[in-house]
């Protein structure tokens, strides 16, 4: 969903080639939330950034050391000023 979409309700469906799904009613909320590992989880998804191919989920047994980058997964943070189909400019410049 583009970050510029405002809170509202409506109908949505999917189309692939000539196949279309049934429309469903959706509500786009106006709030910030963290993604969770599962519906039973009480904590958000936080990954430790070790390298581009090593980003383990942060936990008590896999905590990020001091000064290590982490990735926090969330939604509803608001509009961005860069194209949404490419990684933000800071995502590649800060990764070491």
HELIX and SHEET records of a PDB file:
HELIX    1   1 UNK A   89  UNK A   93  1                                   5    
SHEET    1   A 2 UNK A   8  UNK A  12  0                                        
SHEET    2   A 2 UNK A  24  UNK A  28 -1                                        
SHEET    1   B 2 UNK A  15  UNK A  16  0                                        
SHEET    2   B 2 UNK A  19  UNK A  20 -1                                        
SHEET    1   C 2 UNK A  33  UNK A  34  0                                        
SHEET    2   C 2 UNK A  74  UNK A  75 -1                                        
SHEET    1   D 2 UNK A  46  UNK A  48  0                                        
SHEET    2   D 2 UNK A  70  UNK A  72 -1                                        
END                                                                             
